[in-house]
Amino acid sequence: MHRLVQDVTILHAQRTSDFPNLYSNVVKTVSRTWPHIFTSDDGMVGRAHHVGRWKDCKAAFPHIVHLHHQYRSVSWDQSITPEALKEFARLLLEAGW
């Protein structure tokens, strides 16, 4: 999606009650593309430094940074689901590796 379209969509959503749903959906979408360190299969952190995941990390990382900027710039009187906030925290943790 073009950055201008993204920014207009975000601005519109921030001014309406749509923002929590939009933010939650974007977090879920980015999380699906992120090569998570912890998986249900192994639960091991050992995958954190595998170079095979770097390409996917590089593609998703700018979106995580953008989500972080959005999170910091919004007045949080709007409620975002606890599940989305938990997933966002997980993305921030893993992106910090």
C-alpha positions as YAML, in Angstrom:
chain: A
units: angstrom
residues:
- id: 1
  name: MET
  ca: [0.00, 0.00, 0.00]
- id: 2
  name: HIS
  ca: [1.32, 3.46, -0.88]
- id: 3
  name: ARG
  ca: [2.55, 5.48, 2.12]
- id: 4
  name: LEU
  ca: [0.15, 8.37, 1.38]
- id: 5
  name: VAL
  ca: [-2.83, 6.01, 1.41]
- id: 6
  name: GLN
  ca: [-1.55, 4.51, 4.67]
- id: 7
  name: ASP
  ca: [-1.19, 7.89, 6.32]
- id: 8
  name: VAL
  ca: [-4.65, 9.08, 5.23]
- id: 9
  name: THR
  ca: [-6.22, 5.82, 6.43]
- id: 10
  name: ILE
  ca: [-4.45, 6.09, 9.79]
- id: 11
  name: LEU
  ca: [-5.41, 9.74, 10.20]
- id: 12
  name: HIS
  ca: [-9.04, 8.96, 9.43]
- id: 13
  name: ALA
  ca: [-9.04, 5.98, 11.79]
- id: 14
  name: GLN
  ca: [-7.49, 8.02, 14.60]
- id: 15
  name: ARG
  ca: [-10.32, 10.53, 14.34]
- id: 16
  name: THR
  ca: [-12.98, 7.85, 14.51]
- id: 17
  name: SER
  ca: [-13.62, 4.80, 16.61]
- id: 18
  name: ASP
  ca: [-12.05, 2.61, 13.88]
- id: 19
  name: PHE
  ca: [-8.48, 3.00, 15.11]
- id: 20
  name: PRO
  ca: [-8.43, 0.17, 17.70]
- id: 21
  name: ASN
  ca: [-9.72, -2.31, 15.11]
- id: 22
  name: LEU
  ca: [-7.35, -1.07, 12.42]
- id: 23
  name: TYR
  ca: [-4.36, -1.16, 14.76]
- id: 24
  name: SER
  ca: [-5.25, -4.64, 16.01]
- id: 25
  name: ASN
  ca: [-5.61, -5.95, 12.45]
- id: 26
  name: VAL
  ca: [-2.29, -4.48, 11.35]
- id: 27
  name: VAL
  ca: [-0.53, -5.99, 14.39]
- id: 28
  name: LYS
  ca: [-2.00, -9.40, 13.55]
- id: 29
  name: THR
  ca: [-1.00, -9.08, 9.88]
- id: 30
  name: VAL
  ca: [2.59, -8.09, 10.67]
- id: 31
  name: SER
  ca: [2.81, -10.82, 13.29]
- id: 32
  name: ARG
  ca: [1.83, -13.45, 10.72]
- id: 33
  name: THR
  ca: [4.74, -12.40, 8.50]
- id: 34
  name: TRP
  ca: [7.32, -12.13, 11.29]
- id: 35
  name: PRO
  ca: [9.55, -15.22, 11.70]
- id: 36
  name: HIS
  ca: [8.91, -15.71, 15.40]
- id: 37
  name: ILE
  ca: [11.69, -16.91, 17.68]
- id: 38
  name: PHE
  ca: [9.38, -18.91, 19.89]
- id: 39
  name: THR
  ca: [7.24, -21.49, 18.18]
- id: 40
  name: SER
  ca: [4.68, -23.84, 19.60]
- id: 41
  name: ASP
  ca: [6.82, -26.73, 18.38]
- id: 42
  name: ASP
  ca: [10.08, -26.08, 20.16]
- id: 43
  name: GLY
  ca: [9.74, -23.08, 22.49]
- id: 44
  name: MET
  ca: [13.44, -22.48, 22.00]
- id: 45
  name: VAL
  ca: [15.21, -19.15, 21.61]
- id: 46
  name: GLY
  ca: [17.93, -20.73, 19.48]
- id: 47
  name: ARG
  ca: [16.32, -19.54, 16.23]
- id: 48
  name: ALA
  ca: [16.92, -15.89, 17.15]
- id: 49
  name: HIS
  ca: [20.30, -15.74, 15.46]
- id: 50
  name: HIS
  ca: [19.67, -17.93, 12.43]
- id: 51
  name: VAL
  ca: [20.58, -16.01, 9.31]
- id: 52
  name: GLY
  ca: [17.80, -17.78, 7.39]
- id: 53
  name: ARG
  ca: [15.20, -15.56, 9.05]
- id: 54
  name: TRP
  ca: [16.98, -12.26, 8.35]
- id: 55
  name: LYS
  ca: [15.30, -11.70, 4.98]
- id: 56
  name: ASP
  ca: [11.84, -11.97, 6.54]
- id: 57
  name: CYS
  ca: [12.90, -9.83, 9.50]
- id: 58
  name: LYS
  ca: [14.23, -7.15, 7.17]
- id: 59
  name: ALA
  ca: [10.94, -7.02, 5.28]
- id: 60
  name: ALA
  ca: [8.74, -6.80, 8.39]
- id: 61
  name: PHE
  ca: [10.94, -4.61, 10.59]
- id: 62
  name: PRO
  ca: [9.93, -1.22, 9.10]
- id: 63
  name: HIS
  ca: [6.28, -2.09, 9.75]
- id: 64
  name: ILE
  ca: [7.03, -2.86, 13.39]
- id: 65
  name: VAL
  ca: [8.84, 0.47, 13.73]
- id: 66
  name: HIS
  ca: [5.85, 2.24, 12.16]
- id: 67
  name: LEU
  ca: [3.47, 0.47, 14.56]
- id: 68
  name: HIS
  ca: [5.67, 1.63, 17.43]
- id: 69
  name: HIS
  ca: [5.50, 5.25, 16.23]
- id: 70
  name: GLN
  ca: [1.73, 5.00, 15.90]
- id: 71
  name: TYR
  ca: [1.47, 3.52, 19.38]
- id: 72
  name: ARG
  ca: [3.46, 6.42, 20.83]
- id: 73
  name: SER
  ca: [1.54, 9.12, 18.95]
- id: 74
  name: VAL
  ca: [-2.03, 8.13, 19.80]
- id: 75
  name: SER
  ca: [-4.03, 9.20, 22.81]
- id: 76
  name: TRP
  ca: [-4.94, 5.90, 24.38]
- id: 77
  name: ASP
  ca: [-8.43, 6.64, 25.46]
- id: 78
  name: GLN
  ca: [-9.30, 4.25, 22.65]
- id: 79
  name: SER
  ca: [-9.20, 0.63, 23.69]
- id: 80
  name: ILE
  ca: [-7.13, -1.88, 21.80]
- id: 81
  name: THR
  ca: [-7.70, -5.51, 22.59]
- id: 82
  name: PRO
  ca: [-5.37, -7.06, 25.16]
- id: 83
  name: GLU
  ca: [-4.54, -9.76, 22.62]
- id: 84
  name: ALA
  ca: [-3.33, -7.18, 20.08]
- id: 85
  name: LEU
  ca: [-1.27, -5.39, 22.73]
- id: 86
  name: LYS
  ca: [0.28, -8.69, 23.80]
- id: 87
  name: GLU
  ca: [1.12, -9.55, 20.19]
- id: 88
  name: PHE
  ca: [2.57, -6.07, 19.65]
- id: 89
  name: ALA
  ca: [4.76, -6.45, 22.76]
- id: 90
  name: ARG
  ca: [5.94, -9.82, 21.42]
- id: 91
  name: LEU
  ca: [6.85, -8.22, 18.08]
- id: 92
  name: LEU
  ca: [8.79, -5.46, 19.83]
- id: 93
  name: LEU
  ca: [10.64, -8.01, 21.96]
- id: 94
  name: GLU
  ca: [11.58, -10.21, 19.03]
- id: 95
  name: ALA
  ca: [12.45, -7.30, 16.74]
- id: 96
  name: GLY
  ca: [14.90, -6.14, 19.40]
- id: 97
  name: TRP
  ca: [16.98, -9.28, 19.01]
...
